[in-house]
């Protein structure tokens, strides 16, 4: 899986590396499996509060589109006392059309910038056709896909923040045979509203995030009646896995 790597922000000024160390990687588990901590992959073990453990278990049990492969990955350590991370790729055969990372943060004491005790942080990216990347409205459209994916599942959330970045690469010299490439990258965070017992509906938030991934990758809508949803055309030259 070609998971998104880079830096993640919790939307409150805190930053951490998205990629964990080798030691952390040895302890990561699969999306539906156990990693031995009983609470998540943030290295907090049995000290994690029951509400965080319940939120993580809901993530592990979520049922997702078959084209999206999800697995656990080492979580950032400095964004919150408790964290759990997933990486995902939209797969077509042996090729990845888009990839991303979703991190669940929890601070039992609450966080002023979050206005809650939970926070979701994401990084999503995909390659684009150059003409699509040149569309001046593309950043606004991509941001609306994120908020629209949450609203489509009836999710209540607060304090959304993020960036949409377009980047183009042009190759010269010994690399001049490579075609130019364009990429879209969405970095965002939001506060999921807590439900019964103080636990947010993390499974639904994960599903909405996967809807965003699928839309960025250019997959058709999964549900009937969604044919009017506009998606990016499939990117040129999907990345080999």
Helices and strands as residue ranges (DSSP letters): E 7-9, E 15-17, H 22-26, G 45-47, H 50-61, E 68-73, E 82-92, E 95-111, E 116-128, H 130-133, H 138-152, E 157-169, G 173-175, E 181-192, G 196-198, H 202-217, E 239-240
